[in-house]
Amino acid sequence: MRYKLLGRTGLRVSELCLGAMIFSDVRGFWGTSKEEAARILETFAEAGGNFVDAANSYAIGESERILGGLTSSDRERWVLSTKYTLNTRPGDPNGGGSHRKSLIRSLDESLKRLGTDYIDLYWVHIWDAFTPVEEVVRALDDAVRAGKVLYVGISDTPAWIVPRAVTLADERNLERFAALQVPYSLVERTVERDLLPMARALDLAVTTWAPLGGGLLTGRYETDRAKPEDTRLAGIGGPHEENALSARNLAIADVVNEVATERGATGTQVAVAWVLAQRRHRGVVIPILGVRTEAQLRDNLGTLDIELTEEELGRLDAASRIEPGFPLDFGGARLAYKETFKLIDDQRGLVDPLV
């Protein structure tokens, strides 16, 4: 396991992040037991992993409780991240949101469940359209100055919001976002249009959820195979299932399976390896591994032994690429410099090489 710097900070986080979303013994939640979570965490630590992702809303708080209990004996080696914003008090209009009242309540409750005095990385879970950017930035800075939070990040938010928040923080000497969290996989590449270029320009580390496309890229799905009945995608029904199992997505799964078979690897390993390979031109990209068993984690960790070839990356890209859309496909930089464009070294990565 290697380590990455978290955005414009000195914090070192493992190149793979362990997702704790399904750490849960709560009846009715699809998850993993505390005992299995302990084995997962131990295996992750043995591999050099130190970065774990949770949220106050996962399994109605049980994810944080289990995670806190398992990391308390060696708290300092772990980089614990959790989130707030989603409503955890049904019927209460202030039970969610990114505003100060929600933040203070959510943070204190998360600290209690995690059994710690501070959270290494505190995320805004999703953008709250009603709360001004200024309030969010200042409230997060207050949490940092109080010593309850070390660093802050933002998740699942439009690209036009994040630069406003970072600019405000920089101008007012407040804590700026260090990281961005988005869905990113071979079947979900729309974040390449604006969110990933924005993150690189602002020096935000990117943690990516659903690198396996919600389970589609695990090797268990392909165009001419019957759908498995014991996966997260099984039985979701309606438009969600139709979109997930579209002809395009299944064709991508076919190519992942072909590459995996040729390499003697698993579909999971190839899919995560593709996400890791995007660091060449996307900056710091850290896949979040959402596993239910220790065996699944060991399979995921096998990704670290895989370096996809240019030919393999080309095949995967051809199957999954999206239309950049305007203005990315307008070629502004190339038009501006004409024939001299190819003579300019883009050491800052300002022009997306895929456009």
Residue pairs with C-beta under 8 A, 6 or more apart in sequence:
1 14
1 15
1 16
1 47
1 48
1 49
1 304
2 14
2 15
3 12
3 13
3 14
3 15
3 50
4 12
4 13
4 14
4 15
4 205
4 284
4 286
5 11
5 12
5 13
5 205
5 284
6 12
6 13
6 79
6 121
6 151
6 178
6 179
6 205
6 284
7 151
7 177
7 178
7 179
7 203
7 204
7 205
7 284
8 176
8 178
8 203
9 151
9 178
11 79
11 120
11 121
11 150
11 151
11 178
12 50
13 50
13 51
13 79
13 205
13 286
14 48
14 49
14 50
14 51
14 79
14 286
15 276
15 286
15 304
16 49
16 51
16 272
16 286
16 287
16 289
16 300
16 301
16 303
16 304
17 49
17 51
17 52
17 53
17 81
17 207
17 286
17 287
17 288
17 289
18 40
18 41
18 44
18 49
18 51
18 52
18 53
18 288
18 289
18 291
18 297
19 52
19 53
19 209
19 288
19 289
19 290
19 291
20 37
20 52
20 53
20 54
20 58
20 63
20 64
20 66
20 67
21 53
21 54
21 55
21 58
21 59
21 63
21 290
22 29
22 30
22 31
22 32
22 58
22 59
22 63
22 290
22 292
23 31
23 32
23 34
23 37
23 54
23 58
23 59
23 62
23 63
23 66
23 67
24 31
24 32
24 58
24 59
24 62
24 63
24 66
25 31
25 33
25 34
25 62
25 66
26 59
26 60
26 62
29 59
29 60
29 62
30 232
31 59
31 292
32 40
32 291
32 292
32 293
34 66
34 69
34 70
36 292
36 293
36 294
37 66
37 67
37 70
38 70
39 294
40 291
40 293
40 294
40 297
41 52
41 67
41 70
41 71
43 294
43 297
43 298
43 301
44 52
44 297
44 301
45 77
47 301
47 304
50 77
50 78
50 79
51 79
51 81
51 286
52 67
52 71
52 78
52 79
52 80
52 81
53 81
53 82
53 181
53 207
53 288
54 63
54 64
54 67
54 80
54 81
54 82
54 83
54 114
55 63
55 64
55 82
55 83
55 84
55 86
55 123
55 125
56 64
56 82
56 83
56 84
56 86
56 88
56 106
56 109
56 110
56 113
57 83
57 86
57 87
57 88
57 125
58 64
60 88
61 88
61 109
61 113
64 82
64 110
64 113
64 114
65 113
65 114
67 80
67 114
68 113
68 114
68 115
68 116
69 115
71 78
71 80
71 114
72 115
72 116
75 116
78 120
79 120
79 121
80 114
80 116
80 119
80 120
80 121
81 119
81 120
81 121
81 122
81 123
81 153
82 110
82 114
82 119
82 122
82 123
83 122
83 123
83 124
83 125
83 155
84 98
84 102
84 103
84 106
84 107
84 110
84 122
84 123
84 124
84 125
85 96
85 97
85 98
85 102
85 106
85 124
85 125
85 126
85 128
86 96
86 125
86 126
87 95
87 96
87 97
88 95
88 96
88 106
89 95
89 96
94 101
94 102
95 102
96 102
96 128
97 128
97 130
97 131
98 124
98 127
98 128
98 131
98 135
98 136
99 128
99 130
99 131
99 135
99 136
99 139
100 135
100 139
103 139
103 140
103 143
104 139
107 119
107 122
107 143
107 148
107 149
110 119
111 117
111 118
111 119
111 148
117 147
117 148
118 147
118 148
118 149
118 150
119 148
119 149
119 150
120 150
120 151
121 149
121 150
121 151
121 152
121 153
121 178
121 179
122 140
122 143
122 149
122 151
122 152
122 153
123 152
123 153
123 154
123 155
123 179
123 181
124 136
124 140
124 152
124 153
124 154
124 155
124 157
125 155
125 156
126 155
126 156
126 157
127 154
127 156
127 157
127 158
127 161
128 136
133 161
133 164
133 165
133 168
134 168
136 165
137 165
137 168
137 169
137 172
137 174
137 175
138 172
138 174
140 149
140 152
140 174
140 175
141 169
141 174
141 175
143 149
143 152
144 150
144 151
144 152
144 175
151 175
151 178
151 179
152 175
152 176
152 177
152 178
153 177
153 178
153 179
153 180
153 181
153 204
153 207
154 161
154 162
154 165
154 177
154 179
154 180
154 181
155 180
155 181
155 182
156 181
156 182
156 183
157 180
159 194
159 195
159 198
162 177
162 180
162 198
162 202
162 204
163 198
163 202
165 176
165 177
166 176
166 177
166 202
166 204
168 174
169 175
169 176
169 177
170 176
177 202
177 204
178 204
178 205
179 204
179 205
179 206
179 207
180 195
180 198
180 199
180 204
180 205
180 206
180 207
181 206
181 207
181 208
181 209
181 288
182 191
182 195
182 196
182 206
182 208
182 209
183 191
183 208
183 209
183 210
184 191
184 196
184 206
184 208
184 209
184 210
184 211
184 275
184 278
184 285
185 208
185 210
185 211
185 212
185 213
185 217
185 271
185 275
186 213
186 217
186 252
186 256
186 271
186 274
186 316
186 319
186 320
187 213
187 216
187 217
187 248
187 249
187 252
187 253
187 320
188 210
188 213
189 320
189 321
189 322
190 322
192 322
192 324
192 352
192 354
193 322
193 324
193 325
193 328
196 206
196 278
196 282
196 283
197 352
198 204
199 205
199 206
199 282
199 283
200 282
200 283
200 349
201 350
203 283
205 283
205 284
205 286
206 282
206 283
206 284
206 285
206 286
207 286
207 287
207 288
208 275
208 285
208 286
208 287
208 288
209 288
209 290
210 290
211 271
211 272
211 275
211 287
211 288
211 289
212 218
212 268
212 271
212 272
212 290
213 244
213 249
213 252
213 253
213 271
214 232
214 233
214 244
215 221
215 231
215 232
215 233
216 233
216 244
216 245
216 249
216 250
216 252
216 253
217 252
217 253
217 256
217 267
217 268
217 270
217 271
218 231
218 266
218 267
218 268
218 271
219 256
219 257
219 260
219 266
219 267
219 268
220 228
220 231
220 267
221 227
221 228
221 233
221 245
221 250
221 253
222 250
222 253
222 254
222 257
223 247
223 250
223 251
223 253
223 254
227 233
227 234
227 245
228 234
229 235
233 241
233 244
233 245
235 241
236 244
243 249
251 319
252 316
252 319
252 320
253 267
254 319
255 315
255 316
255 319
255 320
256 267
256 270
256 271
256 316
257 267
258 315
259 265
259 270
259 308
259 312
259 315
259 316
260 266
260 267
260 269
260 270
263 270
263 306
263 312
265 302
265 306
266 299
266 302
268 296
268 299
268 300
268 303
269 299
269 300
269 302
269 303
269 306
270 306
270 308
270 312
270 316
272 287
272 289
272 300
272 303
273 303
273 306
273 307
273 308
274 308
274 313
274 316
275 285
275 287
276 285
276 287
276 303
277 307
277 308
277 313
278 285
279 285
281 349
281 352
281 353
281 354
283 349
289 297
289 300
291 297
291 300
308 316
317 354
321 354
323 329
324 352
324 354
324 355
328 352
328 355
329 355
331 355
333 341
333 350
333 351
334 341
337 344
